[in-house]
Amino acid sequence: ALELERIDARSRLEDTLFLQGAARYRLDQLEAALDCFDRASTASHPRKPAPELLAFRAMGLARLGRVDEARALLPEIPALARDAQLVPLVWEASAVVRRASR
């Protein structure tokens, strides 16, 4: 029971950090957003980070000029995104990284 409580607490922490990061990204607080995404990724360990976290991370990296890092994340996102609701976010991430590559 204690292990399940730990897993649940880590999942809530990951979700909270992701939501904070997404809000900070939308507010153009890119460095703070990436910090939240890094902390959320750590909280998700040993599982892979959620595809939406990777998409927002890629967009933040691209907008900060770290295009190679952003581009490296793109192939991972569709492989993890099994939910059709995530398709627009995957497209957005691809577009942001493409735009930053020019």
ROKOLRO-491788 format. One line per field, with one value per atom (N, C-alpha, C): residue number from 0; residue in one letter; x, y, z. Coordinates in pm, 1 decimal. Layout:
BEGIN
num: NUM, ... $
residuo: A, ... $
x: X, ... $
y: Y, ... $
z: Z, ... $
# end
This chain:
BEGIN
num: 0, 0, 0, 1, 1, 1, 2, 2, 2, 3, 3, 3, 4, 4, 4, 5, 5, 5, 6, 6, 6, 7, 7, 7, 8, 8, 8, 9, 9, 9, 10, 10, 10, 11, 11, 11, 12, 12, 12, 13, 13, 13, 14, 14, 14, 15, 15, 15, 16, 16, 16, 17, 17, 17, 18, 18, 18, 19, 19, 19, 20, 20, 20, 21, 21, 21, 22, 22, 22, 23, 23, 23, 24, 24, 24, 25, 25, 25, 26, 26, 26, 27, 27, 27, 28, 28, 28, 29, 29, 29, 30, 30, 30, 31, 31, 31, 32, 32, 32, 33, 33, 33, 34, 34, 34, 35, 35, 35, 36, 36, 36, 37, 37, 37, 38, 38, 38, 39, 39, 39, 40, 40, 40, 41, 41, 41, 42, 42, 42, 43, 43, 43, 44, 44, 44, 45, 45, 45, 46, 46, 46, 47, 47, 47, 48, 48, 48, 49, 49, 49, 50, 50, 50, 51, 51, 51, 52, 52, 52, 53, 53, 53, 54, 54, 54, 55, 55, 55, 56, 56, 56, 57, 57, 57, 58, 58, 58, 59, 59, 59, 60, 60, 60, 61, 61, 61, 62, 62, 62, 63, 63, 63, 64, 64, 64, 65, 65, 65, 66, 66, 66, 67, 67, 67, 68, 68, 68, 69, 69, 69, 70, 70, 70, 71, 71, 71, 72, 72, 72, 73, 73, 73, 74, 74, 74, 75, 75, 75, 76, 76, 76, 77, 77, 77, 78, 78, 78, 79, 79, 79, 80, 80, 80, 81, 81, 81, 82, 82, 82, 83, 83, 83, 84, 84, 84, 85, 85, 85, 86, 86, 86, 87, 87, 87, 88, 88, 88, 89, 89, 89, 90, 90, 90, 91, 91, 91, 92, 92, 92, 93, 93, 93, 94, 94, 94, 95, 95, 95, 96, 96, 96, 97, 97, 97, 98, 98, 98, 99, 99, 99, 100, 100, 100, 101, 101, 101 $
residuo: A, A, A, L, L, L, E, E, E, L, L, L, E, E, E, R, R, R, I, I, I, D, D, D, A, A, A, R, R, R, S, S, S, R, R, R, L, L, L, E, E, E, D, D, D, T, T, T, L, L, L, F, F, F, L, L, L, Q, Q, Q, G, G, G, A, A, A, A, A, A, R, R, R, Y, Y, Y, R, R, R, L, L, L, D, D, D, Q, Q, Q, L, L, L, E, E, E, A, A, A, A, A, A, L, L, L, D, D, D, C, C, C, F, F, F, D, D, D, R, R, R, A, A, A, S, S, S, T, T, T, A, A, A, S, S, S, H, H, H, P, P, P, R, R, R, K, K, K, P, P, P, A, A, A, P, P, P, E, E, E, L, L, L, L, L, L, A, A, A, F, F, F, R, R, R, A, A, A, M, M, M, G, G, G, L, L, L, A, A, A, R, R, R, L, L, L, G, G, G, R, R, R, V, V, V, D, D, D, E, E, E, A, A, A, R, R, R, A, A, A, L, L, L, L, L, L, P, P, P, E, E, E, I, I, I, P, P, P, A, A, A, L, L, L, A, A, A, R, R, R, D, D, D, A, A, A, Q, Q, Q, L, L, L, V, V, V, P, P, P, L, L, L, V, V, V, W, W, W, E, E, E, A, A, A, S, S, S, A, A, A, V, V, V, V, V, V, R, R, R, R, R, R, A, A, A, S, S, S, R, R, R $
x: 82.4, 0.0, 87.4, 197.6, 286.2, 348.3, 384.9, 443.4, 341.3, 216.4, 112.4, 92.4, 100.1, 88.2, 203.1, 324.7, 440.3, 423.5, 377.5, 356.7, 251.8, 142.0, 35.7, 86.9, 165.7, 220.3, 314.3, 396.9, 488.1, 410.9, 302.5, 219.9, 155.2, 105.2, 45.0, 150.2, 271.1, 379.7, 414.0, 425.3, 455.8, 348.3, 221.5, 111.3, 115.6, 138.3, 143.0, 256.5, 374.2, 489.4, 467.2, 406.4, 377.3, 282.7, 175.2, 77.5, 140.0, 225.3, 296.0, 384.5, 455.5, 542.5, 465.9, 351.9, 270.5, 219.8, 176.5, 129.3, 243.3, 359.2, 474.2, 516.2, 508.8, 539.6, 444.7, 315.1, 215.0, 230.3, 288.9, 314.4, 450.2, 519.2, 649.9, 759.3, 742.0, 844.2, 917.2, 995.8, 1048.9, 1148.9, 1241.2, 1339.0, 1268.1, 1172.2, 1097.0, 1014.9, 962.4, 886.1, 975.2, 1094.5, 1186.1, 1226.9, 1243.1, 1275.0, 1162.4, 1038.6, 924.2, 921.7, 947.1, 946.4, 1058.0, 1175.7, 1286.5, 1248.7, 1188.3, 1148.2, 1036.6, 944.6, 838.2, 896.0, 996.1, 1061.2, 1128.8, 1192.0, 1256.4, 1151.9, 1037.3, 930.6, 872.1, 875.9, 817.0, 908.0, 1035.3, 1132.0, 1084.9, 1089.1, 1156.2, 1069.3, 944.0, 860.6, 913.0, 878.4, 911.6, 821.0, 869.8, 784.9, 664.9, 557.1, 436.0, 463.7, 393.5, 417.5, 390.0, 290.0, 262.1, 375.6, 440.8, 556.4, 669.9, 694.0, 800.1, 768.2, 640.7, 602.0, 627.7, 583.5, 606.3, 755.2, 829.0, 973.7, 1039.7, 1001.8, 1058.7, 1027.9, 905.5, 869.6, 950.0, 965.6, 1043.5, 1188.6, 1246.8, 1385.5, 1401.3, 1308.7, 1316.5, 1307.7, 1216.7, 1200.0, 1317.5, 1394.2, 1514.9, 1637.9, 1616.6, 1727.1, 1803.9, 1756.4, 1821.4, 1754.2, 1762.9, 1686.8, 1728.9, 1857.3, 1901.4, 1843.5, 1841.0, 1781.4, 1632.0, 1567.0, 1423.0, 1393.8, 1469.4, 1449.8, 1469.6, 1562.3, 1588.8, 1470.2, 1388.0, 1271.2, 1154.0, 1144.2, 1026.5, 993.1, 1089.0, 1052.7, 992.7, 1026.8, 974.8, 827.4, 782.1, 648.1, 537.0, 532.9, 422.7, 422.4, 539.7, 547.4, 478.5, 480.4, 418.3, 273.8, 238.6, 106.4, 4.4, -63.5, -164.2, -304.7, -316.5, -444.9, -464.3, -575.3, -601.8, -610.0, -642.9, -650.9, -514.4, -408.2, -273.5, -222.1, -290.4, -243.7, -220.4, -312.2, -284.1, -159.0, -133.7, -13.9, 112.1, 107.0, 221.1, 246.2, 140.7, 155.0, 213.1, 163.1, 214.2, 362.7, 403.2, 544.8, 629.4, 583.7, 658.2, 670.5, 561.7, 562.7, 655.9, 653.2, 739.9, 886.0, 919.0, 1058.5, 1099.1, 1011.7, 1042.2, 1067.1, 979.2, 992.3, 1124.8, 1164.6, 1289.7, 1411.5, 1394.0, 1504.9, 1542.6, 1457.5, 1482.5, 1584.0 $
y: -118.9, 0.0, 126.1, 121.5, 237.4, 266.9, 162.5, 179.9, 244.7, 202.3, 261.3, 408.7, 444.2, 584.5, 666.4, 609.7, 679.8, 701.8, 598.8, 609.4, 715.2, 715.0, 813.3, 955.4, 972.4, 1105.2, 1152.4, 1062.8, 1101.0, 1138.5, 1065.8, 1096.0, 1233.4, 1265.7, 1397.8, 1507.5, 1481.7, 1579.6, 1602.3, 1494.2, 1505.6, 1588.3, 1558.4, 1632.6, 1780.4, 1809.5, 1948.2, 2024.1, 1963.3, 2029.0, 2048.9, 1949.7, 1965.2, 2082.2, 2090.0, 2197.9, 2334.6, 2342.2, 2468.3, 2505.0, 2406.2, 2430.9, 2474.3, 2409.7, 2446.5, 2589.7, 2625.7, 2763.1, 2862.8, 2830.6, 2920.9, 2932.8, 2822.2, 2828.6, 2924.6, 2911.6, 2996.7, 3142.6, 3165.4, 3302.9, 3354.6, 3276.0, 3312.7, 3316.3, 3239.6, 3223.8, 3092.0, 3094.0, 2970.4, 2898.2, 2971.3, 2905.6, 2840.0, 2910.5, 2855.5, 2734.1, 2740.1, 2626.8, 2504.2, 2523.6, 2409.7, 2351.1, 2435.8, 2386.7, 2296.7, 2339.0, 2256.5, 2124.2, 2128.6, 2005.9, 1911.6, 1966.8, 1882.8, 1814.9, 1890.5, 1834.9, 1731.8, 1755.4, 1658.2, 1529.5, 1542.8, 1423.4, 1342.2, 1410.4, 1341.8, 1269.1, 1333.0, 1271.9, 1150.1, 1147.4, 1035.2, 912.7, 930.6, 820.7, 705.4, 581.6, 526.3, 523.3, 568.2, 572.3, 680.6, 664.7, 770.8, 889.8, 1010.9, 1129.3, 1122.5, 1186.2, 1189.3, 1262.5, 1224.5, 1289.2, 1439.0, 1481.3, 1624.5, 1700.4, 1638.0, 1700.4, 1715.3, 1611.0, 1616.9, 1722.2, 1732.9, 1831.9, 1973.6, 2002.4, 2136.6, 2162.3, 2061.1, 2077.0, 2110.8, 2038.6, 2065.0, 2207.9, 2252.9, 2389.5, 2492.5, 2470.0, 2563.1, 2568.9, 2452.2, 2447.8, 2521.4, 2496.4, 2560.1, 2711.7, 2759.4, 2904.1, 2969.1, 2890.3, 2943.1, 2928.7, 2879.0, 2865.5, 2735.5, 2645.6, 2515.3, 2414.4, 2444.2, 2374.1, 2227.8, 2198.2, 2059.2, 1971.2, 2022.7, 1947.7, 1927.8, 2033.0, 2025.5, 1924.0, 1931.0, 1839.7, 1694.1, 1669.1, 1532.4, 1473.2, 1556.6, 1507.8, 1470.8, 1534.0, 1517.1, 1371.9, 1286.6, 1148.4, 1069.1, 1106.2, 1034.1, 1063.3, 1181.1, 1226.5, 1143.0, 1126.2, 1047.9, 902.9, 848.1, 709.6, 691.1, 795.2, 787.3, 836.2, 919.0, 982.5, 888.1, 813.7, 721.2, 782.0, 899.8, 966.8, 1066.6, 1053.2, 1141.4, 1287.7, 1314.9, 1453.3, 1521.3, 1443.2, 1500.4, 1538.5, 1497.1, 1524.0, 1673.5, 1763.7, 1906.1, 1955.5, 1903.4, 1943.7, 1892.7, 1771.7, 1717.3, 1803.0, 1842.8, 1930.5, 2065.1, 2119.6, 2248.8, 2239.8, 2133.8, 2117.5, 2109.1, 2031.9, 2019.8, 2154.5, 2230.7, 2362.2, 2459.7, 2460.7, 2552.5, 2518.4, 2390.2, 2350.3, 2381.4, 2355.9, 2390.2, 2539.9, 2620.8, 2766.7, 2813.5, 2752.5, 2791.9, 2746.8, 2646.8, 2593.3, 2682.8, 2775.5, 2862.6, 2966.6 $
z: 0.0, 0.0, 0.0, 74.0, 80.5, -55.6, -129.3, -262.1, -357.4, -350.3, -434.8, -401.3, -275.2, -235.4, -291.9, -290.2, -347.1, -496.4, -566.4, -711.1, -740.6, -664.2, -683.8, -657.1, -553.0, -520.0, -630.7, -684.2, -793.0, -918.8, -944.4, -1061.6, -1047.9, -928.6, -905.8, -919.6, -868.7, -880.8, -1027.4, -1102.9, -1245.9, -1316.7, -1289.4, -1352.8, -1316.1, -1188.7, -1142.1, -1208.8, -1212.6, -1275.3, -1424.9, -1490.9, -1633.4, -1655.8, -1577.4, -1595.2, -1567.6, -1466.5, -1440.3, -1558.5, -1611.9, -1726.1, -1849.1, -1875.5, -1991.6, -1977.6, -1858.0, -1835.2, -1854.0, -1801.1, -1815.4, -1961.8, -2036.6, -2180.1, -2249.3, -2223.3, -2287.9, -2246.1, -2126.9, -2080.3, -2125.8, -2210.7, -2265.4, -2158.7, -2052.9, -1948.4, -1977.5, -2084.1, -2141.5, -2051.7, -1990.2, -1901.8, -1783.5, -1723.8, -1611.1, -1655.4, -1776.7, -1829.8, -1843.6, -1900.6, -1916.6, -1782.4, -1682.0, -1548.0, -1497.1, -1515.5, -1474.1, -1549.9, -1680.9, -1760.7, -1718.6, -1686.2, -1638.0, -1506.6, -1416.5, -1287.4, -1304.0, -1397.1, -1424.3, -1481.6, -1568.5, -1625.1, -1516.7, -1423.6, -1311.2, -1227.6, -1205.7, -1125.8, -1196.5, -1329.0, -1403.2, -1406.3, -1374.1, -1379.8, -1291.9, -1335.0, -1453.2, -1578.8, -1571.4, -1692.2, -1785.6, -1913.4, -2009.8, -1982.9, -2007.8, -1992.3, -2087.2, -2048.8, -2130.8, -2261.8, -2369.0, -2499.0, -2496.2, -2418.5, -2412.9, -2345.8, -2249.1, -2184.6, -2285.9, -2363.7, -2465.3, -2571.1, -2609.3, -2710.8, -2660.4, -2537.7, -2483.3, -2462.5, -2420.3, -2402.0, -2535.9, -2640.3, -2773.9, -2817.7, -2795.0, -2834.9, -2756.1, -2626.2, -2544.5, -2587.8, -2610.7, -2656.4, -2789.5, -2881.8, -3014.1, -3001.7, -2920.4, -2907.3, -2836.1, -2760.6, -2696.4, -2786.5, -2908.9, -3003.2, -2991.7, -2910.6, -2892.5, -2986.5, -3114.2, -3217.6, -3230.6, -3222.0, -3236.0, -3125.2, -3002.3, -2890.7, -2914.6, -2961.8, -2988.1, -3097.6, -3204.4, -3317.3, -3274.9, -3183.9, -3138.1, -3062.2, -3001.9, -2927.5, -3018.3, -3134.3, -3219.6, -3254.4, -3290.6, -3325.5, -3208.8, -3086.1, -2970.1, -2944.7, -2981.6, -2942.6, -3006.8, -3140.5, -3198.8, -3151.5, -3125.3, -3080.0, -2944.8, -2861.6, -2730.3, -2732.3, -2829.7, -2834.0, -2897.2, -2815.6, -2865.9, -2861.1, -2805.8, -2789.3, -2904.2, -2975.7, -3089.9, -3048.9, -2923.3, -2877.0, -2875.2, -2877.2, -2874.8, -3013.1, -3118.7, -3254.7, -3278.8, -3239.6, -3262.4, -3189.5, -3071.1, -2997.3, -3066.8, -3120.0, -3195.2, -3318.9, -3387.9, -3505.0, -3464.4, -3354.8, -3307.9, -3277.7, -3207.7, -3173.5, -3300.1, -3397.5, -3523.9, -3593.3, -3593.5, -3659.7, -3589.1, -3457.5, -3380.3, -3405.8, -3405.6, -3428.7, -3571.0, -3668.0, -3808.8, -3824.7, -3764.4, -3773.5, -3713.4, -3602.7, -3536.4, -3616.1, -3701.6, -3780.8, -3897.9, -3932.3, -4049.2, -4022.1 $
# end
